[in-house]
Amino acid sequence: MKAEKDQKAGKWLVQYRYTDWQGNRKKSTKRGFATKREAEEWLRQFLLSNSCDFNMKFEKFIDLYFEDCETRLKKNTIRTKKYIVDLKITPYFGQLKMNEIIAVNIRSWQNLMMKKGYSQTYLKTLNNQLSAIFNHAVRLYGLKYNPCRKAGSMSKSKAEEMSFWTKEEFKRFIDAIMDKQVSYMSFMLLYWTGIRLGELLALTAGDIDFEKKTISINKSYQRIDKEDVITSPKTPKSKRLICIPDFLMIDLKDYVCSVYGSENSDCRLFYITKSYLEHEIARGVKKSGVKKIRIHDLRHPYIKHTTKNIILKSRKPKLPIILIVWVSCFLHDGRPKRFKVNAALARQHSRPCRNSLK
């Protein structure tokens, strides 16, 4: 298994044998190397990864890690992982060998990250990603242990405070942006239904049942590398049926009728971007004087306090229906109020929802 000169191409090649994942011995050839040293280095790294020898450097294992993940994770998830790894993890661990990284190295990296002033939740995300890499090495490639476990975690998984608008604050905000129909309808849906931004941007006319007054959430939209990408929602349980009140349905029906091409049930209703909505929320905040929040914060009153998931079994086998009932109950001081949803609503999931918002 030595590097040889390819006389025809003028490049270097290497022939080698290896054992595949089914235990079969294979023979293969890798061509196109500019130098003998480059060919021999590639062979060495290949044999290291194939034999589970963790004498390889961390940056080399990262290539193997993403190769394994690319067929199992969504494109945007891979993109986010690579951003975190390339900027926050590889610069510190890249030249260290996998089997030489110990808890002390992890703790030093954690201390460095904590000094940068990142939020508690972001620090938790960074640590979880590093731990996921070592878990992958332990689970699939035989690394003895995950050093992140000995080092311990850093920061908290949940933020201490949540930002949200009360009903009165939202009314002031929505009045300030009523001059743009697409902005008005976008924020009305985001606030009163609690759907995610990607779910909003993926909505089509076919997802709306005007008779039953429901919206079906079954996909998500993302703009990745200048391409429109439609994927499944964030989690399996994110596929759900949302009942909406009369006033919102009237506004939505008017909006759908105004969208060119909406007669096509597969036509997206919101041809806008995240940056557009971020600009609009900043414009509305400045004009109305309400406190500044993120687009995602519009979900907080529902997800944290006033959401109940009722998972129902459909008459059709293997077709679960997830009914999410959104109820906005505010105390005099504007904070969301906990409540119990009547189980009888579950038996009426096929009927129009009335008085879901008061």
C-alpha positions as CSV (number, residue, x, y, z in Angstrom):
1,M,0.0,0.0,0.0
2,K,2.5,2.6,-1.2
3,A,2.0,5.7,-3.3
4,E,2.8,5.2,-7.0
5,K,3.2,7.6,-10.0
6,D,0.4,7.4,-12.5
7,Q,2.4,7.5,-15.7
8,K,-0.6,8.4,-17.9
9,A,-2.1,11.2,-15.8
10,G,1.2,12.4,-14.3
11,K,-0.4,12.4,-10.9
12,W,0.1,10.1,-7.8
13,L,-2.1,7.3,-6.9
14,V,-2.4,4.8,-4.0
15,Q,-3.8,1.3,-4.0
16,Y,-5.0,-0.1,-0.7
17,R,-7.1,-2.8,1.0
18,Y,-9.6,-2.2,3.8
19,T,-12.5,-3.9,5.6
20,D,-16.0,-2.3,4.9
21,W,-18.8,-1.9,7.4
22,Q,-20.1,-5.4,6.6
23,G,-16.8,-7.0,7.4
24,N,-15.8,-7.7,3.8
25,R,-12.2,-7.1,2.6
26,K,-12.0,-4.7,-0.3
27,K,-9.4,-3.4,-2.7
28,S,-9.5,0.1,-4.1
29,T,-7.5,2.9,-5.7
30,K,-7.4,6.6,-5.0
31,R,-6.0,8.8,-7.8
32,G,-5.3,12.4,-8.5
33,F,-2.8,13.5,-5.9
34,A,-0.3,16.2,-6.8
35,T,2.5,14.8,-4.6
36,K,3.6,11.5,-3.1
37,R,3.4,13.0,0.3
38,E,-0.2,14.1,-0.2
39,A,-1.2,10.5,-1.4
40,E,0.5,8.9,1.6
41,E,-1.2,11.4,4.0
42,W,-4.6,10.6,2.6
43,L,-4.0,6.9,2.9
44,R,-2.8,7.3,6.5
45,Q,-5.9,9.3,7.5
46,F,-8.2,6.8,5.7
47,L,-6.7,3.8,7.5
48,L,-7.0,5.7,10.8
49,S,-10.7,6.4,10.3
50,N,-11.4,2.9,9.0
51,S,-9.6,1.1,11.8
52,C,-11.1,3.4,14.5
53,D,-7.6,4.5,15.5
54,F,-8.2,7.8,17.3
55,N,-4.6,8.9,16.8
56,M,-6.1,11.2,14.1
57,K,-6.5,14.9,14.6
58,F,-9.8,16.4,15.7
59,E,-10.2,18.4,12.5
60,K,-9.9,15.2,10.4
61,F,-12.6,13.5,12.5
62,I,-14.9,16.4,12.0
63,D,-14.9,15.7,8.3
64,L,-15.9,12.1,9.1
65,Y,-18.6,13.3,11.5
66,F,-20.3,15.6,8.9
67,E,-20.0,12.9,6.3
68,D,-22.0,10.6,8.6
69,C,-24.5,13.3,9.5
70,E,-25.3,14.7,6.0
71,T,-27.8,12.0,5.0
72,R,-29.6,12.0,8.3
73,L,-30.0,15.7,9.2
74,K,-31.7,18.6,7.4
75,K,-29.6,20.9,5.3
76,N,-30.2,23.9,7.6
77,T,-29.2,21.8,10.6
78,I,-26.0,20.8,9.0
79,R,-25.3,24.4,8.1
80,T,-25.8,25.5,11.7
81,K,-23.6,22.8,13.1
82,K,-20.8,23.6,10.7
83,Y,-21.0,27.3,11.6
84,I,-20.6,26.5,15.3
85,V,-17.9,23.9,14.8
86,D,-15.8,25.9,12.3
87,L,-15.9,29.1,14.3
88,K,-16.1,28.0,18.0
89,I,-14.7,24.5,18.3
90,T,-12.2,23.5,15.6
91,P,-9.9,26.6,16.1
92,Y,-9.3,25.3,19.7
93,F,-9.3,21.5,19.2
94,G,-8.4,21.1,15.5
95,Q,-4.7,20.2,15.9
96,L,-5.2,17.9,19.0
97,K,-5.5,14.2,18.6
98,M,-8.9,12.7,19.4
99,N,-7.5,10.2,22.0
100,E,-5.5,13.0,23.7
101,I,-8.3,15.4,24.4
102,I,-9.2,15.1,28.1
103,A,-11.5,16.8,30.5
104,V,-8.9,19.5,31.3
105,N,-8.9,20.6,27.6
106,I,-12.7,20.7,27.6
107,R,-12.8,22.8,30.8
108,S,-10.2,25.3,29.4
109,W,-12.3,25.7,26.2
110,Q,-15.5,26.2,28.3
111,N,-13.8,28.9,30.4
112,L,-12.6,30.6,27.2
113,M,-16.2,30.6,25.8
114,M,-17.7,31.9,29.0
115,K,-15.3,34.9,29.0
116,K,-16.7,36.0,25.6
117,G,-20.0,37.2,27.1
118,Y,-22.2,34.8,25.2
119,S,-25.8,34.2,26.5
120,Q,-26.4,31.2,28.8
121,T,-28.4,29.3,26.2
122,Y,-25.8,29.9,23.5
123,L,-23.1,28.5,25.8
124,K,-25.2,25.5,26.4
125,T,-25.6,25.0,22.7
126,L,-21.9,25.2,22.1
127,N,-21.2,22.6,24.8
128,N,-23.9,20.3,23.5
129,Q,-22.4,20.4,20.0
130,L,-19.0,19.5,21.2
131,S,-20.4,16.7,23.4
132,A,-22.4,15.4,20.4
133,I,-19.2,15.0,18.4
134,F,-17.5,12.9,21.1
135,N,-20.7,10.9,21.6
136,H,-20.6,10.1,17.9
137,A,-17.0,8.9,18.2
138,V,-17.9,6.8,21.2
139,R,-21.0,5.3,19.7
140,L,-19.8,4.5,16.2
141,Y,-16.0,4.5,16.2
142,G,-15.0,3.0,19.5
143,L,-13.6,6.0,21.3
144,K,-13.2,5.0,25.0
145,Y,-15.1,7.8,26.6
146,N,-16.6,11.3,26.1
147,P,-14.3,13.8,27.9
148,C,-17.2,16.4,28.0
149,R,-19.0,14.2,30.5
150,K,-16.1,14.5,33.0
151,A,-15.7,18.2,32.3
152,G,-19.4,18.9,33.0
153,S,-21.7,21.3,31.4
154,M,-21.6,25.0,31.3
155,S,-24.4,27.6,31.7
156,K,-28.2,26.9,31.6
157,S,-30.4,25.3,29.0
158,K,-33.2,27.8,29.5
159,A,-33.1,31.6,29.6
160,E,-34.2,33.1,32.9
161,E,-36.5,35.7,31.3
162,M,-38.9,35.5,28.4
163,S,-39.9,38.5,26.3
164,F,-43.4,38.8,24.9
165,W,-46.1,41.3,24.2
166,T,-49.3,41.6,26.1
167,K,-52.5,41.9,24.1
168,E,-52.5,45.7,24.5
169,E,-48.9,46.0,23.4
170,F,-49.6,43.9,20.3
171,K,-52.6,46.0,19.4
172,R,-50.5,49.1,19.5
173,F,-47.8,47.4,17.3
174,I,-50.2,45.9,14.7
175,D,-51.9,49.3,14.3
176,A,-48.5,50.8,13.5
177,I,-47.9,48.4,10.6
178,M,-51.4,48.1,9.1
179,D,-50.3,50.1,6.1
180,K,-48.7,47.0,4.6
181,Q,-51.1,44.1,4.2
182,V,-48.4,41.3,4.0
183,S,-46.8,42.6,7.2
184,Y,-50.1,42.9,9.0
185,M,-51.2,39.4,8.1
186,S,-47.8,37.9,8.9
187,F,-47.7,39.3,12.4
188,M,-51.4,38.5,13.1
189,L,-50.8,34.8,12.3
190,L,-47.5,34.7,14.2
191,Y,-49.0,36.3,17.3
192,W,-52.5,34.6,17.4
193,T,-51.4,31.1,16.4
194,G,-47.9,30.8,17.7
195,I,-46.6,29.2,14.5
196,R,-42.8,29.4,13.7
197,L,-41.5,31.8,11.1
198,G,-40.5,29.0,8.7
199,E,-44.0,27.5,9.1
200,L,-45.6,30.8,8.2
201,L,-43.4,31.3,5.1
202,A,-44.3,27.7,3.9
203,L,-48.1,28.2,4.2
204,T,-50.1,27.6,1.0
205,A,-53.8,28.1,0.2
206,G,-54.2,24.4,0.4
207,D,-53.2,24.4,4.1
208,I,-56.3,26.5,5.0
209,D,-59.8,25.1,5.5
210,F,-62.1,28.1,5.6
211,E,-65.1,26.0,6.4
212,K,-63.6,24.3,9.5
213,K,-61.6,27.4,10.3
214,T,-58.3,25.5,10.6
215,I,-54.7,25.8,9.4
216,S,-52.7,22.7,8.7
217,I,-49.0,23.0,9.7
218,N,-47.1,20.3,7.7
219,K,-43.9,22.0,6.3
220,S,-41.4,24.7,6.9
221,Y,-39.6,27.1,4.5
222,Q,-35.9,28.1,4.6
223,R,-33.7,30.1,2.4
224,I,-30.4,28.3,2.2
225,D,-27.5,29.3,-0.1
226,K,-29.8,31.4,-2.3
227,E,-32.2,28.5,-2.8
228,D,-35.8,28.0,-1.5
229,V,-35.9,24.9,0.6
230,I,-39.1,23.3,1.9
231,T,-38.7,20.7,4.6
232,S,-40.8,18.9,7.2
233,P,-41.5,21.0,10.4
234,K,-38.9,21.1,13.2
235,T,-40.1,18.0,15.0
236,P,-42.6,15.2,14.2
237,K,-45.1,16.7,16.7
238,S,-44.8,20.0,15.0
239,K,-47.2,18.7,12.4
240,R,-50.5,19.9,13.7
241,L,-54.0,21.4,13.1
242,I,-54.6,24.9,14.4
243,C,-58.1,26.2,15.0
244,I,-58.3,29.9,14.5
245,P,-61.0,32.5,15.5
246,D,-63.5,34.2,13.2
247,F,-61.8,37.6,13.2
248,L,-58.5,36.1,12.1
249,M,-60.1,33.9,9.5
250,I,-61.8,36.9,7.9
251,D,-58.5,38.7,7.6
252,L,-56.8,35.6,6.3
253,K,-59.5,35.1,3.7
254,D,-59.2,38.7,2.4
255,Y,-55.4,38.3,2.2
256,V,-55.5,35.0,0.3
257,C,-57.9,36.5,-2.2
258,S,-55.4,39.4,-2.8
259,V,-52.4,37.1,-3.4
260,Y,-51.7,36.5,-7.1
261,G,-51.7,32.8,-7.9
262,S,-53.5,31.8,-4.7
263,E,-56.0,29.8,-6.7
264,N,-53.2,27.3,-7.0
265,S,-53.4,25.3,-3.7
266,D,-49.6,24.8,-3.8
267,C,-48.8,28.5,-4.1
268,R,-46.9,30.0,-1.1
269,L,-48.9,32.9,0.4
270,F,-46.0,34.8,1.9
271,Y,-43.1,35.6,-0.5
272,I,-41.2,37.5,2.1
273,T,-38.0,36.9,4.0
274,K,-36.9,36.8,7.7
275,S,-34.9,40.0,7.2
276,Y,-38.1,41.8,5.8
277,L,-40.1,40.8,8.9
278,E,-37.2,41.9,11.2
279,H,-37.2,45.3,9.5
280,E,-41.0,45.5,9.9
281,I,-40.9,44.6,13.6
282,A,-38.3,47.3,14.1
283,R,-40.4,49.8,12.2
284,G,-43.5,48.9,14.2
285,V,-41.7,49.1,17.6
286,K,-40.3,52.5,16.8
287,K,-43.7,53.8,15.6
288,S,-45.8,52.3,18.5
289,G,-43.3,52.7,21.3
290,V,-43.7,49.1,22.6
291,K,-40.6,47.2,23.8
292,K,-38.4,45.4,21.3
293,I,-38.7,41.6,21.0
294,R,-37.6,39.0,18.5
295,I,-39.9,37.4,15.9
296,H,-39.5,34.1,17.7
297,D,-40.6,35.7,21.0
298,L,-44.2,36.0,19.6
299,R,-44.5,32.3,20.4
300,H,-43.7,32.7,24.1
301,P,-47.2,33.4,25.5
302,Y,-48.5,30.3,23.9
303,I,-45.7,27.7,24.1
304,K,-44.8,28.4,27.7
305,H,-48.1,29.2,29.4
306,T,-51.2,28.7,27.4
307,T,-50.8,25.8,25.1
308,K,-52.3,22.3,25.4
309,N,-51.5,19.5,23.0
310,I,-54.3,17.1,22.4
311,I,-53.2,14.1,20.4
312,L,-56.1,12.3,18.8
313,K,-56.3,9.2,16.8
314,S,-57.9,9.5,13.4
315,R,-60.4,7.0,12.0
316,K,-57.8,6.3,9.4
317,P,-55.0,4.0,10.6
318,K,-51.5,5.5,11.1
319,L,-52.8,9.0,10.7
320,P,-52.5,10.9,14.0
321,I,-54.2,14.3,14.3
322,I,-52.5,16.8,16.6
323,L,-54.9,19.6,17.6
324,I,-53.4,22.6,19.1
325,V,-55.9,24.9,20.9
326,W,-54.5,28.4,21.4
327,V,-56.2,30.5,24.0
328,S,-55.2,34.0,25.0
329,C,-56.0,34.7,28.6
330,F,-54.4,37.7,30.1
331,L,-54.6,39.0,33.7
332,H,-55.0,42.7,34.5
333,D,-51.2,43.0,34.6
334,G,-50.8,41.5,31.1
335,R,-49.2,38.2,32.1
336,P,-50.5,35.0,30.5
337,K,-52.8,32.9,32.7
338,R,-52.7,29.1,33.1
339,F,-55.8,27.2,32.4
340,K,-57.2,23.8,31.6
341,V,-58.7,22.9,28.2
342,N,-61.9,21.0,28.3
343,A,-61.4,17.5,27.0
344,A,-64.7,17.7,25.1
345,L,-62.8,19.9,22.6
346,A,-60.9,16.8,21.6
347,R,-64.1,15.1,20.4
348,Q,-65.0,18.2,18.4
349,H,-61.8,18.4,16.5
350,S,-63.5,18.0,13.1
351,R,-65.9,20.9,13.8
352,P,-65.2,24.6,13.5
353,C,-63.6,26.0,16.6
354,R,-65.6,28.8,18.2
355,N,-64.6,31.3,20.9
356,S,-61.1,29.9,21.0
357,L,-59.9,33.4,21.6
358,K,-61.7,35.9,23.8
